[in-house]
Amino acid sequence: MIDAIAQIFGVVISAIYQYIPNFGMAIIIMTVMVKLVTFPLNNKQIQSAKRMQVLQPEMKKIQQKYKDDKEKQNQAMSEFMRENNMNPMAGCLPLLVQFPILIGIFRLLREADLFLDMSVINPFLFQKAELIDLLAVPDVSMENFLSNVSIYYIFPLIAGATTYLYSQMSMSTDSSQKMLLYMMPIMITVFSFSFPVGLVIYWIMNNVFSIGQHKLIVHLDAIKEKEKVSAKAESAELKSSGEKETKEKEAPKDKVAEKKDKADKAAKPREKKGKGKK
C-alpha cells in the first residue's frame, strides 16, 4: 500500500516538474493539492476543535462535579458529548489520513530512484548553486554541526515551530492537552532530523496551509455570527417599529372612543332633565 501511495505521488511530482522544473516547488504544489483533497476533513477538525473550546467550561464543571468518581465522570462526559453532537474522533481523522501520506512521501524521497526519473529531476532546491539537496537527511553528528551541512538544521526547527503554532490554534485549553501542545512539536523536530529535507518541507507547508485554513474558517464564522446578530437586531427593530406604528394607529381610535364616551355621559343628564320637565 505504501509503495502504491509513493508511486502516485511520484507520478504527480513528475507531472508538475515537467511544467515547473524545480523539485522544491513541485513538492509545495503537491502539498497544496493534498490540502485541497483533505479540506473537508480538516474543516471538520477545525470545527470540532472550536466546539470543544466553547464547551470546555461545561466539561470542566462535569469533571469537578464527579472528580471523586471516575466512572460517573466518564458516563456524564459521554452523555454530554452525545447531547451536544460531539465526536472525539473528528479531530483525529485528518491525522489518520495524513499518516499514510507522510509514509508514502517518506518512501518516495528515501527511494527516489524507484519512483522518479532522477536523470531528469534535479533534487536541489537551488539548482544553479546546487544548494539544499531535498533527498538528503541532515547529518546531526558533532563533526558537521558547524559545517555547511548545518543549514539543513533550519528545516526541522521550522517544522517544530509551525507544528507548535498550529497546535496552539487548534487544541483546546484543557490542562490534559497542554502536554501534547509541547510534546508534538518536540517529537516532530526530533523526527525531522531523520527525514529527507523534502518531506520536512512538505510538513512545514502543510502546517502553514493548515494555519491559513484555520484563520480563514474562523474569520468566515465570525462574519456569519455578525450577520446573525445584525439580523436579530434588525428583526427586533422592525418588531419594535411595528408595535409603535400599531399603537400610533390605535391612538386616534382610542381618542375618538374617549370623546364619544364623554359625549354620551354629557347627554345622559340632559335626557334626565328633559324627562323631568315632562
RADA-V876529 format. One record per pair of residues at least 6 apart in sequence whose C-alpha atoms are under 8 Angstrom apart, sorted by the first residue. I is the first residue (numbers start at 1). GAP is how many residues later the second one is. Records with the same first field share a line. If there is no record, write none. Layout:
I->GAP  GAP
This chain:
2->98  101  102  105
3->101  104
4->100
5->95  96  99  100
6->98  99  101  102  109
7->101  108
9->95  96  99
10->98  105  106
11->104  105
12->18
13->10  13  14  17
14->102  103
16->10  13
17->6  9  104
20->6
21->100
22->100  102  103  105
23->98  99  100  101  102  111
24->100  101  110  174
27->171  174  175
28->173  174  177
31->171  174  175
32->174  177
35->171  174
38->56
41->52  53
42->52  168
43->171  174
44->46  47
45->45  46  47  48  49
46->45  124  168  171
48->38  39  42  43
49->42  121  122  123
50->120  122
51->35
52->120
53->119  120
56->116  117  118
59->18
62->11  14  15
63->10
65->8
66->6  7
67->6
81->6
102->97
105->94
106->89  90  93
108->6  7
109->26  87  89  90
110->25  86
112->6  23
123->10  11  12
124->6  7  8  9  10
125->6  7  8  9
126->6
132->19  20
133->64
134->62  63  64  65
135->61  62  63
136->60  61
137->56  57  58  59  60
138->11  12  14  15  55  56  57  58  59
139->10  11  54
140->53
144->6
152->45
153->40
155->37  42  45  46
156->32  33  34  36  37  44
157->32
158->46
159->26  29  30  33  41  42  44  45
160->25  26  27  28  29
161->24
162->42  45  46
163->21  22  25  41  44
164->17  18  20  21
165->46
166->41  44  45
167->14
168->13
169->42  45
170->44
171->6  10
192->8
